[in-house]
Amino acid sequence: MHYPIREALAGGLSLNPGAITDPRNGTFASFAWLRIERDTQWSWDIQTL
């Protein structure tokens, strides 16, 4: 996958930040910041280029 996605799968969570080179489906080049603050607190932010 070359595009950002956040999807619940089989009791888990799939995070794909996209692609810096060759993004697809009309999306911009991107990456993600994953911040883990505590065991159960986190954030996921997409950064476009």
PAMILUM-946330 format. One line per field, with one value per residue (C-alpha): residue number from 1; x, y, z; residue in three letters. Coordinates in steps of 0.2 Angstrom, whole numbers, plus 5000, padded with zeros to 4 digits. Last residue first. Example, Ala and Ser with C-alpha at 12.3 -4.5 7.8 and 13.67 -1.06 7.14 Angstrom:
REM residues 2
zami	[2|1];
c1	[5068|5062];
c2	[4995|4978];
c3	[5036|5039];
guti	[SER|ALA];
This chain:
REM residues 49
zami	[49|48|47|46|45|44|43|42|41|40|39|38|37|36|35|34|33|32|31|30|29|28|27|26|25|24|23|22|21|20|19|18|17|16|15|14|13|12|11|10|9|8|7|6|5|4|3|2|1];
c1	[5027|5012|5013|5001|4999|4997|4994|4996|4989|4987|5005|5009|5015|5018|5019|5019|5024|5018|5025|5017|5019|5001|4987|4978|4977|4995|5011|5027|5040|5037|5024|5009|5009|5002|4994|4985|4976|4973|4958|4957|4960|4956|4961|4972|4978|4989|4993|5007|5000];
c2	[5082|5076|5072|5059|5059|5044|5046|5035|5032|5014|5010|5028|5042|5033|5045|5038|5051|5046|5048|5056|5059|5065|5055|5052|5034|5031|5038|5035|5041|5046|5032|5030|5029|5012|5007|4991|4989|4972|4962|4954|4970|4988|5000|5016|5019|5031|5027|5017|5000];
c3	[5011|5021|5040|5046|5065|5076|5095|5110|5127|5134|5140|5142|5130|5114|5099|5081|5069|5051|5033|5018|4999|4994|4989|4972|4974|4975|4983|4973|4985|5003|5005|5016|5035|5036|5053|5055|5072|5081|5085|5068|5058|5063|5050|5049|5031|5022|5004|4995|5000];
guti	[LEU|THR|GLN|ILE|ASP|TRP|SER|TRP|GLN|THR|ASP|ARG|GLU|ILE|ARG|LEU|TRP|ALA|PHE|SER|ALA|PHE|THR|GLY|ASN|ARG|PRO|ASP|THR|ILE|ALA|GLY|PRO|ASN|LEU|SER|LEU|GLY|GLY|ALA|LEU|ALA|GLU|ARG|ILE|PRO|TYR|HIS|MET];
